[in-house]
Amino acid sequence: MRVLITGAGGFVGNHLAAHLSQAVANVQLFGATLLKSETIHPAISDNRLIDLKDYAQVRDLLADCRPDAVYHLAAQAFVPRSFEAPWETLENNILSQLNITRACLELNLRPRILIVSSAEIYGQVSADQLPLDENCAIRPTNPYSVSKVAQDMLGLQYHLSHGLPIMRARPFNHIGPGQNGRFVAPAFAMQIANIEEGRRRAVIKVGNLTAKRDFTDVRDIARAYRLIIEKGRPGEAYNVASGMAYSIRRLLDILLGLSEIDIEVQVDPARLRPVDVPEIRGDSAKLRRDTGWQPSLTFEETLKDVLADCRRREQG
């Protein structure tokens, strides 16, 4: 089986490559990345440095690898960045996907394609709407979520108009070892690791601690993506969620409890978002029903692994 992973050098891409290399027999993995500095999992036998916004490069890539499955992970995924550079986020996330689907049509390729949307598309909701299922209204609250609405709907449109076997994943927050330090769990964990190494005073900077999020381990996310490709129904959208919401305060308390140092917590206004949804919790009943997926790692296990990873990074 020939599999293309876009964004192969990213957080999820590396975990997905590791998972597919173990879970899929006779798999040949191809990768597409933008930066030479990105770390590529050794299971990827052929990685291309390309700009997915360039149609000719995308067409040549697909003509060469002729995949049976495409996991389209590549995206600008940092919400605060989308406020700073909205058009960059929209162009990157929408045009890259559009080029992949157009190239498949031009080359007469019909791989099973997974489009990674986001639970951010549901936006700000009231408590009585939780947990969110795939039929909930779409109310994007930032440019990143607008780009994900467009990706989600483009995936559906190309399935309906051209019959491409496209499935859409709507993952809720995912965390795990290897995540960029801009995101909440590694941001806290790296500060703790720095403090433990004596490189900063025992004060941790935080943003809004009251927000509640549905966190799933990235290794469980990778498994969900494979199962959607294998068993998902073309045209369908699938929430990928644990169904449990934890406050950022709870996340921080667990990490602090894994350290023997007494650490002070201070709110940093620079870490607060212009718009922050109070609580997000997802219903993944459709995913579980169609694929048999369910999370295998607990929130506490994941955070223990995140802190261990940040300690290794800090120790060099």
N, C-alpha and C positions, 0 to 999 in steps of 0.2 A: 504494500500500500504506500502510495506517494502522498506526503502531507506537507503543505506549505503553512508556516507560521509567520505572519507579519508581526512586527514588533518582537521578534524572537529574542532580542537582547534585553528586553524589559523584565520587570518583576514577575509578571504572570507568564511571560513567554518562556523564561528559563524553567519555571516549575512545570509548565505544560510539556516542554520537551523532555524533561526528566520522567514525567509520568507516562507519556506516550511510548517512550523507549522501553519501558517496563511492561506496559499494559497491552500493547498492540503488536501482534506477531508480524515479523517481516516488514516492519515499517521503515521507510526511508524518509528522513526529515530534511526539509529545505527551510531556510530562514530568509527573512528580509529585514534588514536594519538600516538605519540612517547614519549612525555614527560609528566610526572605527573604535571608539573608546568603549563601546558596549561589550559586555561579557556574553559570549555565546556558549551555550551548553554543548559539551563534546558530542552528544548524541546527534546534533545537527551536522550532517555530512557536507552540506553545501549551503553556505550563507552568502547572500548578496548584499552589498552596500548599495542601496538605491533610494531615490526620492520617490515615494509613492504618489506624489502630486504630479509626477512626470509620466504621462500616459505611455509614451514609447518605452520607457524603462519597465513599466509594469507589464506591458504586452510582451516584451522580450523575456521577462522573468517567467511568466506563465507559459509561454511557448516552449521554454527550455525544460521546466520542471513538470508540466502537464499533470497537475495534482489530482488525486482522487478526493481530497478534502482540503479545505482552506479554513484556517482559524485566523480571522482578521482581528488581531489584538492592537495593532498599531494605532496610537492616538495621543493627542495632548490631553493628559488625564488629570492635571492638577487644577482644581477649581479656582483657587486664588489667581493663578496665572491667566485664566480665561477672562477675569475682570480687567487685568492689566493689558492683555492683548487679545481682545475678542475676535477680531477678524483672523488673526493667526490661528486661533483655535478652531474657528468655523471652517476655514479653508483646509487646514490640515486634516481634520477629521472627516469632513464630507467628501472632499475631492479624492482623497486616497481610496475610499471605499467605492466611489463612483468609477474610478479607473479600473478597479479589480473586476467589477461586474461587467463593464463595457468590454474589457479585454476577453473575459470568458465568452461573451457572445460572439465577438469577432473571430475568435479561434475555435468556435464550436466546442467549447469545453463545458462540461456539466458536473463539476465537482460539488459535493455537499459543502455548503459554505455556512460558517457560523459568524454572524455579525454580533460583536459585543457592544450592546447598548449600555444602559445604566439605570439603576433605580433613581438616579437624580432626576429623571424625566418626570417623576410623579410630583416633585416639588413639595410645597407646604401643604400639609393635610391636617385635619382635625383628629383627635383621639378616637372618635367613633368610626373613622374610616379604616382604622388599623385592625388586622394586618392588611397590607396592600396586595391585591391580586392583579393579574394582568389586564383586567377590565377597568381598573381605576382610571379616572381622568388624568390627562397629562397637563402638568402646570409647571413648566421649567422656570427656575428662579435665578439662573446664571447662564452666561454664554456657553459654558461647557455642556450644560444639560440641553440647551437649544441644539447644539451640534449633535448630541446623542439622539434627540427626537428625530432629527433629519436622517441620521444613519438608520435608525430603527424603521422609519417609514420608507426610506429608499430600499431597504431590504425587503420589506413587504411588497412594495411596488414592483420590483424586478421579479419577485416570485409570481405575482399575479399577472403581470404583463408579458413575461417571457418564460414562465415556468421553471425558473432556476430553483434548485432545491436549497433554499436559504432558510435558516433558522435564526432566531434572534434571542440572545441571552440578555437578561436585565439583572446583572449582579448587584447586590447590595454591598456594603463596605467589606472589603477583604483585606486581611492582614496576614503577616507571616514573616519568616526569616528572608532577608534580602530586599525588603521594601525600601524605597527611597526615603531618606530622612526628612523630607518635607511633609510626610504624612504622620498622623497623630501618634500611632503606637511607636514607630521607630524614633520619632522626634523626642518623645518622652524617654524612651529607652537609651538613646544616645546621650542625652543629658545625664542620666543616671550613671551610665558607663564612664562618662567624662569625670563626674564627681568621684566615683570610686577609684579612678586612676589619679586623683589629686590634681586634675588639670583645671578645675573650676571650683568655686565655692559651693557649698551644699544648698543651692537654691535652684529650683526648677521653674522655668517660665512656661505658662500655660495660657490658652485662650478660654473659650466658653466650655465649662465643665458640666453644664446641665444637659446639654444635648444628648439624646439617646440614639444609638445606631445599632443596626443589625449586622454584626460582624461574623464573617465566615473565614476559616483558614484558607489561604491561597491554595494549599494542596487539595482541599476538598473542592475548591472552585475549579481547579484543573481537571479533576475527575468528572465534575458536572459537565464541563465543556465537551470532554470526550464522549460522554453518554448522550449528550444532545446530538452531536454529529452522528453517532451510531444508531440511536433510537428515536430521536426527536422527529416531529412531523413538520415537513417543509411548510413554510408560511407562518408557523406558530412562534409566539414570543414566550419565553420561559423566565420567570423570576428565579434567581439563584440566591437563596436566603436561608438563614438558620431558623427564622421565626422567633428569635429572642432579641430583645433590645437591651443594650447595656449603656449606661451613662458614661461619658468621658471621665467623670469623676471615679466611677468604679474601675475603669481601665487603668487609670493612674494609680489608684489605691493598690491594685493587684501588683503592678510593677514596683511600686515603692515597697510593698511587703516582701518582695524578692531580694531586696537589698538590706544590708545590715547597718547602713548609714542613715542617720536622722536627717531628712531633707526637707527644707522649707519650700512651700509652694507659693508662687507669686503670679498674678494675672498680668499678661503682657498685651496691651491694647493692639499691638501690631499683629497679633495672632487671631484677632476677632474678624469674622467674615461680615461683609455688608448685609447679607441675608443668611440666616442660619435656621434651618428647620428644627423645631423642638424635638421631634421623635420620628424615626422611620423604622418600620418593622415590616418584613415581607412575608407573604404567603407563597410557598413553593410547592403547593399541593399538585399542580399540573406537572411540574418537573418530576416529582416523586412518583406520580401515577404513570407517566409515560416512560420513564427511564429506570425507576427503582433507586434513584439517588437519595442519599441522606448524609448529613455531616458525620464525620467519624472522629473529629478532634474537638475537645472542649475549649472554651474561651481561655481558661487558665493554662491549659497545655500550650496553646498558641502563644500566649504572652510570655511564658517561660522560654519558649524557643526564640521569640523576638529579642528578648533581653540577652540571651546567650549569644545570639548572632551579633548584636551590637557590641557586646563585650569583646568578642573576637575581633571585630573590625577596629575597635578602639585600641586594642593591644597590638594591632598591626600584623 
